[in-house]
Amino acid sequence: MDLNSREDASGISMSDKREISNMNTGDTIGSANGSAADDGANGGLDMSSDLVELVRIVESAARMMLEGKRGAMGTKLKTSRRDMVTQYDAKIQETLVEVLPKSFPGVGFLCEEGEGLKQTDGLRFIIDPIDGTSNFVHGTGCSACSVAMVDGNDPIMGVVVNPFTNEVFAAERGKGATLNGEAMPKMQDVSLADSLVCIGSSLYFPNLYQQTMDLLSRRGKEFNDIRRDGSAALDCCYTADGRYGLFFEMTLAPWDYAAGSLVALECGAHVSRMDNTTLTYGERNSVLIGAPSAVEEWLAGE
């Protein structure tokens, strides 16, 4: 799909809008125009103006998290005391839904918060305004704004921003991934035994939570150690960056993994469901991401 050739009713293409918009682009956490290093990196990385614009928008929205003060976030419960939403989730999502169509006309939305904006097919933005809301409420600094453009089940662009650590992950299908504007290298292949394994606990689903704990009890001796960060979007990106050899969770919504899975794919990671079938982007999935050897050993043990 050539996004640059898409036009809105005014006849202005997205690429022309990029040129106009970028004249007024302010300072951001990281630049999307990194170039690949010669050794093992995603060679020839040249992010499109569409991704540059998406990074700019998501970074700006993500910075709203920095305004949050513990105990004064307007926190409400959704499905349980563990499933929270804050006024900042709503504020960031509303901002993205308002701003994105100005640069990307005609693209739909699949968003975490609220009952509307639930387009599950076609060309759409998949948005998690704050992935890791519990972390945000408790002030751990491990939360991210995650936005992906997806066409059907094909992720096109993805941006994940953690404003607390000044990390901006960005990817474009077939063009590689960047961290703070620098080309990310291809993921180093590691064995399961040498891997830190990052998990999501599926805490909102008691049966899956117990299955996760049972699985770790059964297979925990096969790898180096276990980590749980509480933000699937960041877990995907950190795995792509080689910090973890493998990440899995038994159920996630598309907004949890859409952008991060593209970062992982562009870094050469294995990306699938936990049964090694193809990941989809319109409904809940289990997710398995990791170094090829670690994933192969993991699957062989199931």
LINQUIWO-V951341 format. One record per backbone hydrogen bond with DSSP energy under -1.0 kcal/mol. NH is the residue of the N-H (numbers start at 1). CO is the residue of the C=O. Records with the same first field share a line. If there is no record, write none. Layout:
NH=CO + CO
//
This chain:
3=1
5=2
6=3
8=12
11=8
14=6
15=4
17=13
18=14
19=15
20=16
21=17
22=18
24=21
25=22
43=41
52=48
53=49
54=50
55=51
56=52
57=53
58=54
59=55
60=56
61=57
62=58
63=59
64=61
65=62
66=63
67=64
68=65
72=69
76=85
78=83
83=80
85=76
87=73
90=86
91=87
92=88
93=89
94=90
95=91
96=92
97=93
98=94
99=95
100=96
102=99
103=100
104=100
107=104
108=123
110=125
111=117
112=127
119=109
124=150
125=108
126=148
127=110
128=146
131=144
136=132
137=133
138=134
140=135
144=131
145=161
146=128
147=159
148=126
149=157
150=124
151=154
152=122
154=151
156=149
157=149
158=171
159=147
160=169
161=145
162=167
167=162
169=160
170=178
171=158
172=176
173=156
175=172
178=170
179=182
180=168
182=179
184=177
186=40
187=267
195=192
197=225
198=246
199=227
200=248
205=202
209=205
210=206
211=207
212=208
213=209
214=210
215=211
216=212
217=213
218=214
219=215
220=216
222=219
224=195
227=197
235=231
236=232
237=233
238=234
239=235
240=236
241=237
242=239
243=238
245=196
246=196
247=289
248=198
249=287
252=285
256=253
258=254
261=257
263=259
264=260
265=261
266=262
268=265
269=264
270=290
272=288
273=277
276=273
285=252
287=249
288=272
289=247
290=270
291=245
295=291
296=292
297=293
298=294
299=295
300=296
301=297
302=299
//
